[in-house]
Amino acid sequence: MIAGLLLAAGRSSRFGADKLCAKLNGKAVIRWSAQALSPVDEVYVIIPPGADAITQALSRLDVRFVVNLGRHEGMASSIRAGVAALSDDVDAVVIALADQPLLSADVMRAVCDRWREGDVAAVTAEYRDGRGHPVLFGRECFPALLELRGDVGARSVLDALGGRVARVLVDDAMPVDVDTPEALQALQGVPRPS
């Protein structure tokens, strides 16, 4: 089974409000991001305490919410909270960012399919402008993910795996992070990837 972790416990400090609930083409940013995880078997959304607006924005989607009480410690705390919440039958986890509403479900599917082919510990999406999300880690990586600290992602875990990381080549630019109102405005009307 492959689970998805949607990291949604950030502070939105550059945006000035809750960017994840801001509307993009009539739908909350986080809802676009969550729907891109459709190829995985179950989705865990990592949220801060009191995130009623986020849970409301994701109403009627089949997701599980994990409250990150250590949000002030940075992104690594969200990864730890998500991995710790996974059920024992999860064989791999895909990490995605809630502020990337143009993430493609097709890219997500390709990353999962590559992992199912075997012989790798992790899979990354490699865009024209570099490595980005989604990133998949097999169960053997879970202990290292649980050791992450600070406001960092899992790059160090990937780097330690060396040649055991497969790359899925994507003939497109990395999905844009909605970090500012201007970034959100620039995405209005942009076609949603499949």
N, CA, C and O atoms as a DFTB+ gen file, in Angstrom:
776 C
 N C O
     1  1       0.837      -1.183       0.000
     2  2       0.000       0.000       0.000
     3  2       0.886       1.253       0.000
     4  3       1.902       1.305       0.693
     5  1       0.492       2.244      -0.776
     6  2       1.203       3.517      -0.825
     7  2       0.321       4.595      -0.212
     8  3      -0.833       4.770      -0.604
     9  1       0.878       5.310       0.751
    10  2       0.168       6.415       1.391
    11  2       0.735       7.732       0.887
    12  3       1.880       7.797       0.437
    13  1      -0.062       8.762       0.965
    14  2       0.399      10.102       0.630
    15  2       0.396      10.974       1.867
    16  3      -0.546      10.938       2.659
    17  1       1.455      11.762       2.036
    18  2       1.498      12.768       3.095
    19  2       1.394      14.123       2.424
    20  3       2.245      14.484       1.611
    21  1       0.370      14.864       2.757
    22  2       0.212      16.216       2.242
    23  2       0.572      17.172       3.374
    24  3      -0.158      17.285       4.359
    25  1       1.702      17.859       3.225
    26  2       2.200      18.722       4.286
    27  2       1.466      20.061       4.247
    28  3       1.619      20.841       3.307
    29  1       0.664      20.313       5.288
    30  2      -0.193      21.496       5.320
    31  2      -0.131      22.217       6.664
    32  3      -1.090      22.884       7.051
    33  1       0.982      22.089       7.377
    34  2       1.074      22.696       8.711
    35  2       1.994      23.911       8.741
    36  3       2.377      24.365       9.819
    37  1       2.352      24.445       7.576
    38  2       3.214      25.624       7.540
    39  2       2.499      26.870       8.035
    40  3       1.303      26.840       8.326
    41  1       3.244      27.969       8.128
    42  2       2.698      29.195       8.712
    43  2       2.134      30.194       7.700
    44  3       1.459      31.139       8.108
    45  1       2.378      30.030       6.419
    46  2       1.908      30.967       5.389
    47  2       2.380      32.392       5.661
    48  3       1.666      33.347       5.353
    49  1       3.568      32.547       6.232
    50  2       4.020      33.869       6.673
    51  2       4.191      34.861       5.527
    52  3       3.888      36.043       5.689
    53  1       4.669      34.404       4.378
    54  2       4.854      35.328       3.253
    55  2       3.537      35.679       2.581
    56  3       3.436      36.710       1.915
    57  1       2.535      34.840       2.746
    58  2       1.253      35.072       2.092
    59  2       0.423      36.111       2.855
    60  3      -0.323      36.884       2.254
    61  1       0.566      36.117       4.189
    62  2      -0.178      37.072       4.995
    63  2      -1.534      36.575       5.460
    64  3      -2.204      37.264       6.230
    65  1      -1.950      35.422       5.024
    66  2      -3.217      34.790       5.425
    67  2      -3.040      33.299       5.173
    68  3      -1.946      32.854       4.826
    69  1      -4.107      32.528       5.344
    70  2      -4.000      31.090       5.102
    71  2      -4.060      30.817       3.601
    72  3      -5.138      30.730       3.012
    73  1      -2.889      30.684       3.002
    74  2      -2.819      30.485       1.551
    75  2      -3.487      29.197       1.105
    76  3      -3.973      29.110      -0.023
    77  1      -3.519      28.195       1.976
    78  2      -4.054      26.901       1.572
    79  2      -5.557      26.937       1.347
    80  3      -6.101      26.116       0.609
    81  1      -6.229      27.891       1.987
    82  2      -7.679      28.011       1.815
    83  2      -8.045      29.108       0.830
    84  3      -9.224      29.307       0.535
    85  1      -7.047      29.825       0.318
    86  2      -7.304      30.835      -0.709
    87  2      -7.833      30.132      -1.959
    88  3      -7.482      28.984      -2.228
    89  1      -8.658      30.810      -2.699
    90  2      -9.299      30.214      -3.875
    91  2      -8.423      30.336      -5.124
    92  3      -7.872      31.395      -5.425
    93  1      -8.317      29.234      -5.822
    94  2      -7.664      29.179      -7.129
    95  2      -8.687      28.608      -8.099
    96  3      -9.103      27.458      -7.962
    97  1      -9.086      29.399      -9.065
    98  2     -10.119      28.967     -10.018
    99  2     -11.339      28.399      -9.302
   100  3     -11.902      27.386      -9.718
   101  1     -11.746      29.072      -8.207
   102  2     -12.967      28.720      -7.495
   103  2     -12.854      27.607      -6.476
   104  3     -13.857      27.226      -5.872
   105  1     -11.653      27.071      -6.265
   106  2     -11.470      25.959      -5.330
   107  2     -10.262      26.248      -4.442
   108  3      -9.302      26.868      -4.902
   109  1     -10.286      25.819      -3.196
   110  2      -9.175      26.059      -2.279
   111  2      -7.883      25.440      -2.815
   112  3      -7.890      24.344      -3.375
   113  1      -6.786      26.156      -2.634
   114  2      -5.466      25.681      -3.075
   115  2      -5.214      24.265      -2.581
   116  3      -4.781      23.407      -3.350
   117  1      -5.483      24.013      -1.297
   118  2      -5.193      22.694      -0.727
   119  2      -6.063      21.599      -1.349
   120  3      -5.634      20.448      -1.425
   121  1      -7.250      21.930      -1.785
   122  2      -8.104      20.903      -2.398
   123  2      -7.513      20.442      -3.727
   124  3      -7.535      19.250      -4.036
   125  1      -6.977      21.393      -4.526
   126  2      -6.287      21.005      -5.764
   127  2      -5.132      20.048      -5.431
   128  3      -4.962      19.013      -6.075
   129  1      -4.341      20.418      -4.406
   130  2      -3.167      19.613      -4.043
   131  2      -3.564      18.222      -3.564
   132  3      -2.926      17.232      -3.920
   133  1      -4.615      18.148      -2.759
   134  2      -5.076      16.854      -2.239
   135  2      -5.587      15.963      -3.371
   136  3      -5.350      14.755      -3.362
   137  1      -6.279      16.545      -4.338
   138  2      -6.816      15.742      -5.431
   139  2      -5.715      15.180      -6.329
   140  3      -5.920      14.164      -6.993
   141  1      -4.559      15.826      -6.355
   142  2      -3.434      15.288      -7.126
   143  2      -2.910      13.986      -6.522
   144  3      -2.202      13.233      -7.191
   145  1      -3.250      13.720      -5.271
   146  2      -2.815      12.488      -4.604
   147  2      -3.747      11.306      -4.899
   148  3      -3.617      10.255      -4.272
   149  1      -4.666      11.458      -5.822
   150  2      -5.636      10.398      -6.116
   151  2      -5.015       9.039      -6.458
   152  3      -5.654       8.020      -6.197
   153  1      -3.794       8.967      -7.032
   154  2      -3.238       7.641      -7.332
   155  2      -2.792       6.829      -6.109
   156  3      -2.547       5.630      -6.245
   157  1      -2.678       7.434      -4.927
   158  2      -2.222       6.674      -3.760
   159  2      -3.419       6.005      -3.089
   160  3      -4.574       6.316      -3.382
   161  1      -3.110       5.072      -2.175
   162  2      -4.166       4.283      -1.542
   163  2      -4.857       5.006      -0.396
   164  3      -6.056       4.824      -0.185
   165  1      -4.122       5.818       0.343
   166  2      -4.710       6.610       1.419
   167  2      -3.913       7.890       1.589
   168  3      -2.708       7.927       1.337
   169  1      -4.611       8.953       2.026
   170  2      -3.989      10.267       2.135
   171  2      -4.063      10.749       3.573
   172  3      -5.120      10.722       4.203
   173  1      -2.912      11.194       4.083
   174  2      -2.803      11.801       5.407
   175  2      -2.454      13.274       5.203
   176  3      -1.460      13.598       4.553
   177  1      -3.271      14.159       5.758
   178  2      -3.019      15.594       5.647
   179  2      -2.491      16.078       6.990
   180  3      -3.167      15.963       8.013
   181  1      -1.286      16.616       6.978
   182  2      -0.643      17.070       8.212
   183  2      -1.007      18.537       8.419
   184  3      -0.649      19.399       7.618
   185  1      -1.726      18.803       9.511
   186  2      -2.262      20.137       9.755
   187  2      -1.812      20.667      11.116
   188  3      -1.426      19.891      11.990
   189  1      -1.862      21.997      11.294
   190  2      -1.581      22.559      12.614
   191  2      -2.801      22.416      13.516
   192  3      -3.890      22.109      13.029
   193  1      -2.642      22.634      14.819
   194  2      -3.816      22.631      15.697
   195  2      -4.802      23.716      15.262
   196  3      -4.393      24.780      14.798
   197  1      -6.085      23.449      15.411
   198  2      -7.112      24.437      15.122
   199  2      -7.258      24.785      13.655
   200  3      -7.574      25.926      13.320
   201  1      -7.035      23.820      12.773
   202  2      -7.079      24.073      11.326
   203  2      -8.464      23.772      10.756
   204  3      -8.595      23.029       9.783
   205  1      -9.489      24.352      11.365
   206  2     -10.863      24.080      10.927
   207  2     -11.093      24.477       9.480
   208  3     -11.832      23.800       8.765
   209  1     -10.468      25.572       9.036
   210  2     -10.670      26.022       7.651
   211  2     -10.118      24.997       6.662
   212  3     -10.695      24.785       5.595
   213  1      -9.000      24.364       7.018
   214  2      -8.413      23.343       6.141
   215  2      -9.302      22.106       6.096
   216  3      -9.566      21.567       5.021
   217  1      -9.765      21.655       7.261
   218  2     -10.621      20.462       7.260
   219  2     -11.910      20.734       6.492
   220  3     -12.431      19.846       5.816
   221  1     -12.422      21.954       6.594
   222  2     -13.624      22.312       5.849
   223  2     -13.341      22.338       4.339
   224  3     -14.163      21.887       3.541
   225  1     -12.174      22.870       3.958
   226  2     -11.807      22.951       2.538
   227  2     -11.678      21.566       1.909
   228  3     -11.824      21.411       0.697
   229  1     -11.402      20.560       2.743
   230  2     -11.223      19.192       2.243
   231  2     -12.434      18.303       2.544
   232  3     -12.353      17.078       2.455
   233  1     -13.538      18.924       2.897
   234  2     -14.726      18.130       3.232
   235  2     -15.112      17.234       2.057
   236  3     -14.977      17.602       0.890
   237  1     -15.587      16.069       2.404
   238  2     -16.047      15.046       1.459
   239  2     -14.911      14.411       0.644
   240  3     -15.176      13.653      -0.289
   241  1     -13.677      14.705       0.978
   242  2     -12.561      13.957       0.382
   243  2     -12.153      12.876       1.377
   244  3     -12.235      13.086       2.587
   245  1     -11.720      11.734       0.883
   246  2     -11.326      10.622       1.747
   247  2      -9.879      10.826       2.208
   248  3      -8.940      10.263       1.645
   249  1      -9.731      11.651       3.252
   250  2      -8.403      11.925       3.802
   251  2      -8.444      11.754       5.312
   252  3      -9.503      11.831       5.936
   253  1      -7.269      11.521       5.885
   254  2      -7.123      11.444       7.338
   255  2      -6.299      12.644       7.777
   256  3      -5.306      12.989       7.135
   257  1      -6.702      13.275       8.860
   258  2      -5.976      14.443       9.346
   259  2      -5.067      14.045      10.503
   260  3      -5.462      13.298      11.398
   261  1      -3.837      14.562      10.464
   262  2      -2.855      14.343      11.528
   263  2      -2.448      15.729      12.026
   264  3      -1.922      16.537      11.262
   265  1      -2.690      15.997      13.293
   266  2      -2.348      17.302      13.868
   267  2      -0.881      17.292      14.273
   268  3      -0.436      16.425      15.025
   269  1      -0.138      18.267      13.762
   270  2       1.283      18.406      14.097
   271  2       1.415      19.410      15.236
   272  3       1.386      20.621      15.014
   273  1       1.559      18.904      16.445
   274  2       1.703      19.773      17.614
   275  2       3.073      20.442      17.654
   276  3       3.256      21.428      18.368
   277  1       4.036      19.919      16.897
   278  2       5.389      20.478      16.874
   279  2       5.652      21.371      15.676
   280  3       6.803      21.543      15.275
   281  1       4.626      21.930      15.110
   282  2       4.740      22.733      13.893
   283  2       5.813      23.809      13.978
   284  3       6.471      24.110      12.982
   285  1       5.995      24.387      15.160
   286  2       6.999      25.450      15.337
   287  2       8.423      24.963      15.079
   288  3       9.332      25.776      14.911
   289  1       8.628      23.642      15.046
   290  2       9.955      23.076      14.797
   291  2      10.311      23.045      13.314
   292  3      11.463      22.782      12.968
   293  1       9.349      23.306      12.434
   294  2       9.637      23.337      11.006
   295  2       9.099      22.127      10.255
   296  3       8.409      21.276      10.817
   297  1       9.438      22.074       8.954
   298  2       8.884      21.062       8.047
   299  2       9.182      19.634       8.491
   300  3       8.338      18.752       8.334
   301  1      10.372      19.393       9.044
   302  2      10.722      18.033       9.457
   303  2       9.717      17.485      10.464
   304  3       9.449      16.284      10.477
   305  1       9.158      18.353      11.308
   306  2       8.189      17.888      12.300
   307  2       6.924      17.370      11.627
   308  3       6.300      16.433      12.125
   309  1       6.538      17.969      10.498
   310  2       5.356      17.486       9.771
   311  2       5.626      16.129       9.136
   312  3       4.755      15.259       9.127
   313  1       6.828      15.948       8.606
   314  2       7.187      14.648       8.030
   315  2       7.177      13.586       9.125
   316  3       6.636      12.497       8.934
   317  1       7.772      13.903      10.265
   318  2       7.791      12.941      11.382
   319  2       6.376      12.592      11.831
   320  3       6.056      11.420      12.025
   321  1       5.527      13.610      11.996
   322  2       4.152      13.360      12.449
   323  2       3.407      12.467      11.461
   324  3       2.676      11.562      11.862
   325  1       3.598      12.724      10.174
   326  2       2.918      11.928       9.158
   327  2       3.400      10.493       9.118
   328  3       2.590       9.566       9.071
   329  1       4.707      10.298       9.135
   330  2       5.256       8.932       9.085
   331  2       4.853       8.153      10.337
   332  3       4.543       6.964      10.258
   333  1       4.859       8.817      11.484
   334  2       4.469       8.141      12.729
   335  2       3.007       7.700      12.706
   336  3       2.645       6.733      13.376
   337  1       2.172       8.390      11.950
   338  2       0.742       8.067      11.906
   339  2       0.397       6.954      10.916
   340  3      -0.726       6.451      10.927
   341  1       1.341       6.565      10.065
   342  2       1.050       5.571       9.029
   343  2       0.700       4.217       9.627
   344  3       1.255       3.819      10.651
   345  1      -0.212       3.522       8.989
   346  2      -0.562       2.177       9.445
   347  2       0.547       1.194       9.070
   348  3       1.370       1.473       8.198
   349  1       0.554       0.058       9.729
   350  2       1.608      -0.941       9.530
   351  2       1.610      -1.544       8.128
   352  3       2.628      -2.085       7.696
   353  1       0.496      -1.461       7.412
   354  2       0.447      -2.053       6.083
   355  2       0.878      -1.093       4.975
   356  3       0.742      -1.417       3.795
   357  1       1.393       0.076       5.335
   358  2       1.902       1.020       4.341
   359  2       3.324       0.613       3.959
   360  3       4.203       0.521       4.816
   361  1       3.541       0.371       2.675
   362  2       4.845      -0.048       2.167
   363  2       5.707       1.119       1.711
   364  3       6.933       1.023       1.675
   365  1       5.044       2.234       1.359
   366  2       5.771       3.406       0.874
   367  2       4.918       4.639       1.130
   368  3       3.696       4.554       1.251
   369  1       5.585       5.788       1.209
   370  2       4.890       7.042       1.426
   371  2       5.364       8.069       0.406
   372  3       6.557       8.182       0.126
   373  1       4.410       8.813      -0.142
   374  2       4.706       9.888      -1.077
   375  2       4.499      11.207      -0.339
   376  3       3.440      11.439       0.244
   377  1       5.506      12.062      -0.367
   378  2       5.399      13.365       0.288
   379  2       5.116      14.431      -0.765
   380  3       5.802      14.518      -1.784
   381  1       4.094      15.238      -0.501
   382  2       3.717      16.334      -1.396
   383  2       3.436      17.570      -0.554
   384  3       3.163      17.475       0.643
   385  1       3.505      18.730      -1.196
   386  2       3.297      20.003      -0.512
   387  2       1.900      20.539      -0.814
   388  3       1.458      20.536      -1.962
   389  1       1.220      20.993       0.220
   390  2      -0.158      21.472       0.066
   391  2      -0.251      22.777      -0.698
   392  3      -1.330      23.145      -1.164
   393  1       0.869      23.489      -0.836
   394  2       0.819      24.776      -1.545
   395  2       1.270      24.665      -2.996
   396  3       1.667      25.661      -3.601
   397  1       1.210      23.455      -3.559
   398  2       1.520      23.240      -4.974
   399  2       0.269      22.733      -5.698
   400  3       0.165      21.545      -6.003
   401  1      -0.679      23.635      -5.973
   402  2      -1.952      23.193      -6.551
   403  2      -1.868      22.697      -7.987
   404  3      -2.814      22.080      -8.477
   405  1      -0.766      22.950      -8.670
   406  2      -0.637      22.467     -10.046
   407  2       0.129      21.147     -10.131
   408  3       0.501      20.715     -11.222
   409  1       0.366      20.508      -8.987
   410  2       0.963      19.173      -9.002
   411  2       0.058      18.250      -9.808
   412  3      -1.163      18.279      -9.659
   413  1       0.661      17.441     -10.653
   414  2      -0.089      16.587     -11.558
   415  2      -0.322      15.191     -10.979
   416  3       0.601      14.550     -10.476
   417  1      -1.564      14.739     -11.061
   418  2      -1.870      13.363     -10.664
   419  2      -1.139      12.371     -11.564
   420  3      -0.800      11.274     -11.119
   421  1      -0.891      12.736     -12.820
   422  2      -0.141      11.854     -13.723
   423  2       1.296      11.675     -13.250
   424  3       1.840      10.573     -13.327
   425  1       1.913      12.745     -12.763
   426  2       3.270      12.637     -12.216
   427  2       3.242      11.780     -10.956
   428  3       4.120      10.942     -10.750
   429  1       2.243      11.989     -10.122
   430  2       2.090      11.180      -8.912
   431  2       1.972       9.704      -9.279
   432  3       2.614       8.855      -8.661
   433  1       1.168       9.404     -10.263
   434  2       0.965       8.019     -10.716
   435  2       2.278       7.431     -11.253
   436  3       2.603       6.278     -10.972
   437  1       3.024       8.220     -12.020
   438  2       4.292       7.738     -12.576
   439  2       5.307       7.433     -11.481
   440  3       6.049       6.455     -11.573
   441  1       5.340       8.264     -10.448
   442  2       6.251       8.031      -9.322
   443  2       5.863       6.733      -8.607
   444  3       6.731       5.919      -8.291
   445  1       4.578       6.539      -8.352
   446  2       4.116       5.309      -7.688
   447  2       4.389       4.077      -8.551
   448  3       4.831       3.044      -8.049
   449  1       4.123       4.196      -9.845
   450  2       4.354       3.062     -10.746
   451  2       5.831       2.678     -10.780
   452  3       6.164       1.493     -10.803
   453  1       6.708       3.663     -10.783
   454  2       8.148       3.355     -10.800
   455  2       8.550       2.609      -9.547
   456  3       9.347       1.673      -9.621
   457  1       8.025       2.995      -8.403
   458  2       8.365       2.300      -7.164
   459  2       7.862       0.853      -7.208
   460  3       8.546      -0.055      -6.735
   461  1       6.691       0.639      -7.764
   462  2       6.132      -0.716      -7.835
   463  2       6.962      -1.642      -8.728
   464  3       6.893      -2.864      -8.594
   465  1       7.739      -1.060      -9.634
   466  2       8.618      -1.885     -10.477
   467  2       9.733      -2.524      -9.657
   468  3      10.301      -3.529     -10.083
   469  1      10.057      -1.973      -8.504
   470  2      11.033      -2.572      -7.599
   471  2      12.454      -2.073      -7.776
   472  3      12.743      -1.228      -8.623
   473  1      13.342      -2.629      -6.943
   474  2      14.786      -2.379      -6.987
   475  2      15.209      -0.975      -6.599
   476  3      16.335      -0.576      -6.900
   477  1      14.341      -0.206      -5.936
   478  2      14.726       1.131      -5.475
   479  2      14.169       1.362      -4.072
   480  3      13.198       0.728      -3.657
   481  1      14.809       2.288      -3.353
   482  2      14.351       2.647      -2.014
   483  2      13.492       3.905      -2.032
   484  3      12.691       4.129      -1.125
   485  1      13.662       4.730      -3.074
   486  2      12.915       5.986      -3.177
   487  2      12.782       6.371      -4.643
   488  3      13.524       5.887      -5.497
   489  1      11.824       7.250      -4.919
   490  2      11.593       7.747      -6.278
   491  2      11.332       9.253      -6.194
   492  3      10.570       9.718      -5.346
   493  1      11.976       9.999      -7.086
   494  2      11.735      11.439      -7.146
   495  2      11.227      11.825      -8.528
   496  3      11.444      11.124      -9.516
   497  1      10.552      12.948      -8.561
   498  2      10.172      13.552      -9.835
   499  2      11.300      14.501     -10.231
   500  3      11.717      15.346      -9.439
   501  1      11.785      14.354     -11.448
   502  2      12.870      15.207     -11.964
   503  2      12.289      16.064     -13.085
   504  3      12.014      15.582     -14.184
   505  1      12.111      17.348     -12.774
   506  2      11.539      18.289     -13.734
   507  2      12.655      18.915     -14.569
   508  3      13.836      18.680     -14.312
   509  1      12.278      19.707     -15.560
   510  2      13.278      20.384     -16.392
   511  2      14.182      21.274     -15.547
   512  3      15.352      21.463     -15.880
   513  1      13.648      21.822     -14.457
   514  2      14.425      22.724     -13.622
   515  2      14.863      22.095     -12.299
   516  3      15.176      22.818     -11.352
   517  1      14.891      20.772     -12.216
   518  2      15.450      20.110     -11.041
   519  2      14.515      19.118     -10.379
   520  3      13.398      18.877     -10.836
   521  1      15.005      18.552      -9.294
   522  2      14.262      17.561      -8.525
   523  2      13.200      18.256      -7.683
   524  3      13.465      19.293      -7.076
   525  1      11.993      17.682      -7.645
   526  2      10.913      18.291      -6.877
   527  2       9.918      17.263      -6.387
   528  3      10.167      16.060      -6.467
   529  1       8.796      17.731      -5.882
   530  2       7.745      16.856      -5.372
   531  2       6.849      16.399      -6.523
   532  3       6.685      17.106      -7.517
   533  1       6.281      15.222      -6.373
   534  2       6.276      14.351      -5.203
   535  2       7.554      13.510      -5.089
   536  3       8.248      13.252      -6.072
   537  1       7.831      13.099      -3.851
   538  2       8.963      12.218      -3.565
   539  2       8.421      11.023      -2.798
   540  3       7.695      11.185      -1.818
   541  1       8.772       9.829      -3.240
   542  2       8.298       8.598      -2.599
   543  2       9.439       7.923      -1.860
   544  3      10.558       7.838      -2.366
   545  1       9.142       7.442      -0.649
   546  2      10.109       6.701       0.160
   547  2       9.522       5.349       0.523
   548  3       8.382       5.268       0.980
   549  1      10.302       4.276       0.319
   550  2       9.899       2.952       0.759
   551  2      10.020       2.830       2.268
   552  3      10.668       3.652       2.916
   553  1       9.390       1.796       2.827
   554  2       9.351       1.606       4.281
   555  2      10.747       1.592       4.911
   556  3      10.909       2.028       6.051
   557  1      11.743       1.103       4.196
   558  2      13.090       1.057       4.791
   559  2      13.619       2.450       5.127
   560  3      14.550       2.582       5.922
   561  1      13.035       3.488       4.528
   562  2      13.455       4.869       4.785
   563  2      12.726       5.499       5.973
   564  3      13.122       6.565       6.444
   565  1      11.677       4.859       6.457
   566  2      10.872       5.472       7.516
   567  2      11.692       5.828       8.757
   568  3      11.504       6.919       9.295
   569  1      12.603       4.953       9.247
   570  2      13.387       5.347      10.426
   571  2      14.191       6.634      10.206
   572  3      14.278       7.470      11.105
   573  1      14.771       6.794       9.028
   574  2      15.539       8.010       8.735
   575  2      14.613       9.222       8.663
   576  3      14.988      10.305       9.111
   577  1      13.423       9.064       8.114
   578  2      12.466      10.173       8.065
   579  2      12.043      10.591       9.471
   580  3      11.818      11.773       9.730
   581  1      11.937       9.625      10.372
   582  2      11.553       9.927      11.755
   583  2      12.665      10.622      12.538
   584  3      12.424      11.154      13.621
   585  1      13.877      10.618      11.996
   586  2      15.005      11.288      12.651
   587  2      15.216      12.718      12.164
   588  3      16.051      13.430      12.722
   589  1      14.488      13.158      11.147
   590  2      14.678      14.507      10.604
   591  2      14.360      15.566      11.652
   592  3      13.445      15.402      12.459
   593  1      15.127      16.656      11.629
   594  2      14.925      17.772      12.553
   595  2      15.080      19.084      11.813
   596  3      15.824      19.172      10.836
   597  1      14.368      20.113      12.285
   598  2      14.527      21.460      11.752
   599  2      13.564      21.779      10.623
   600  3      12.657      21.007      10.312
   601  1      13.785      22.939      10.021
   602  2      12.914      23.388       8.937
   603  2      13.479      22.914       7.601
   604  3      13.823      23.711       6.728
   605  1      13.563      21.590       7.471
   606  2      14.125      20.978       6.265
   607  2      13.217      19.847       5.816
   608  3      12.457      19.283       6.603
   609  1      13.314      19.533       4.544
   610  2      12.607      18.381       4.008
   611  2      13.463      17.138       4.147
   612  3      14.273      17.031       5.067
   613  1      13.282      16.204       3.236
   614  2      13.943      14.900       3.328
   615  2      15.101      14.756       2.344
   616  3      15.485      13.634       2.012
   617  1      15.660      15.859       1.876
   618  2      16.776      15.800       0.919
   619  2      17.950      14.975       1.455
   620  3      18.582      14.236       0.700
   621  1      18.241      15.096       2.742
   622  2      19.373      14.352       3.311
   623  2      19.134      12.847       3.244
   624  3      20.074      12.075       3.054
   625  1      17.881      12.428       3.400
   626  2      17.549      10.999       3.310
   627  2      17.768      10.521       1.877
   628  3      18.344       9.456       1.655
   629  1      17.312      11.304       0.914
   630  2      17.529      10.948      -0.494
   631  2      19.018      10.872      -0.812
   632  3      19.473       9.916      -1.440
   633  1      19.772      11.871      -0.383
   634  2      21.206      11.915      -0.679
   635  2      21.933      10.705      -0.110
   636  3      22.870      10.202      -0.730
   637  1      21.516      10.230       1.064
   638  2      22.159       9.083       1.700
   639  2      21.889       7.780       0.943
   640  3      22.641       6.815       1.083
   641  1      20.824       7.748       0.146
   642  2      20.469       6.526      -0.587
   643  2      21.290       6.339      -1.861
   644  3      21.343       5.236      -2.405
   645  1      21.922       7.391      -2.333
   646  2      22.776       7.285      -3.517
   647  2      22.037       6.738      -4.722
   648  3      21.014       7.285      -5.136
   649  1      22.559       5.656      -5.282
   650  2      22.008       5.067      -6.498
   651  2      20.728       4.294      -6.298
   652  3      20.197       3.742      -7.261
   653  1      20.215       4.233      -5.093
   654  2      18.969       3.502      -4.841
   655  2      17.742       4.388      -5.003
   656  3      16.632       4.010      -4.627
   657  1      17.963       5.600      -5.580
   658  2      16.866       6.528      -5.851
   659  2      16.598       6.538      -7.351
   660  3      17.501       6.796      -8.147
   661  1      15.357       6.259      -7.732
   662  2      14.977       6.321      -9.151
   663  2      14.410       7.704      -9.452
   664  3      13.826       8.350      -8.582
   665  1      14.587       8.145     -10.683
   666  2      14.064       9.440     -11.114
   667  2      12.998       9.220     -12.186
   668  3      13.190       8.452     -13.128
   669  1      11.889       9.902     -12.022
   670  2      10.859       9.938     -13.054
   671  2      11.021      11.278     -13.754
   672  3      10.842      12.327     -13.136
   673  1      11.356      11.250     -15.029
   674  2      11.592      12.474     -15.784
   675  2      10.270      13.097     -16.207
   676  3       9.402      12.429     -16.769
   677  1      10.134      14.393     -15.924
   678  2       8.908      15.126     -16.236
   679  2       9.275      16.269     -17.176
   680  3      10.073      17.138     -16.823
   681  1       8.699      16.267     -18.354
   682  2       9.008      17.298     -19.351
   683  2       8.171      18.549     -19.084
   684  3       7.320      18.940     -19.883
   685  1       8.446      19.156     -17.937
   686  2       7.722      20.357     -17.527
   687  2       8.522      21.011     -16.402
   688  3       9.453      20.415     -15.862
   689  1       8.145      22.246     -16.057
   690  2       8.765      22.924     -14.922
   691  2       8.154      22.390     -13.627
   692  3       7.049      21.849     -13.618
   693  1       8.902      22.556     -12.534
   694  2       8.399      22.168     -11.229
   695  2       7.096      22.893     -10.915
   696  3       6.919      24.039     -11.328
   697  1       6.178      22.247     -10.192
   698  2       4.957      22.951      -9.792
   699  2       5.314      24.174      -8.946
   700  3       6.237      24.139      -8.132
   701  1       4.569      25.244      -9.156
   702  2       4.815      26.501      -8.445
   703  2       4.262      26.424      -7.029
   704  3       3.160      25.919      -6.811
   705  1       5.046      26.934      -6.054
   706  2       4.559      27.092      -4.680
   707  2       3.743      28.379      -4.615
   708  3       4.163      29.411      -5.137
   709  1       2.591      28.318      -3.982
   710  2       1.795      29.524      -3.768
   711  2       2.249      30.134      -2.437
   712  3       1.641      29.890      -1.394
   713  1       3.318      30.924      -2.486
   714  2       3.870      31.534      -1.275
   715  2       3.427      32.972      -1.068
   716  3       3.525      33.493       0.043
   717  1       2.943      33.621      -2.115
   718  2       2.532      35.027      -2.030
   719  2       1.209      35.220      -2.764
   720  3       0.854      34.406      -3.617
   721  1       0.478      36.284      -2.446
   722  2      -0.745      36.575      -3.201
   723  2      -0.465      36.747      -4.693
   724  3      -1.300      36.399      -5.529
   725  1       0.708      37.283      -5.026
   726  2       1.065      37.464      -6.431
   727  2       1.230      36.126      -7.142
   728  3       0.835      35.977      -8.299
   729  1       1.814      35.155      -6.447
   730  2       1.969      33.814      -7.036
   731  2       0.613      33.181      -7.287
   732  3       0.405      32.540      -8.318
   733  1      -0.307      33.354      -6.354
   734  2      -1.660      32.817      -6.537
   735  2      -2.347      33.498      -7.714
   736  3      -2.976      32.836      -8.539
   737  1      -2.227      34.818      -7.789
   738  2      -2.857      35.561      -8.882
   739  2      -2.329      35.098     -10.237
   740  3      -3.082      34.998     -11.206
   741  1      -1.028      34.818     -10.297
   742  2      -0.419      34.388     -11.563
   743  2      -0.958      33.035     -12.027
   744  3      -0.931      32.732     -13.220
   745  1      -1.448      32.220     -11.086
   746  2      -1.964      30.893     -11.439
   747  2      -3.444      30.907     -11.821
   748  3      -3.942      29.924     -12.369
   749  1      -4.148      31.994     -11.544
   750  2      -5.576      32.053     -11.869
   751  2      -5.742      31.861     -13.376
   752  3      -5.096      32.539     -14.174
   753  1      -6.596      30.950     -13.745
   754  2      -6.861      30.705     -15.156
   755  2      -5.891      29.772     -15.840
   756  3      -6.105      29.392     -16.991
   757  1      -4.795      29.384     -15.134
   758  2      -3.842      28.432     -15.720
   759  2      -4.515      27.060     -15.746
   760  3      -5.074      26.637     -14.734
   761  1      -4.476      26.360     -16.875
   762  2      -5.113      25.030     -16.942
   763  2      -4.539      24.077     -15.898
   764  3      -3.332      24.057     -15.661
   765  1      -5.392      23.309     -15.294
   766  2      -4.996      22.331     -14.281
   767  2      -4.430      21.118     -14.977
   768  3      -5.056      20.589     -15.895
   769  1      -3.213      20.644     -14.548
   770  2      -2.646      19.446     -15.176
   771  2      -3.467      18.213     -14.833
   772  3      -4.178      18.185     -13.829
   773  1      -3.360      17.198     -15.677
   774  2      -4.075      15.947     -15.396
   775  2      -3.229      15.062     -14.518
   776  3      -3.648      13.960     -14.165
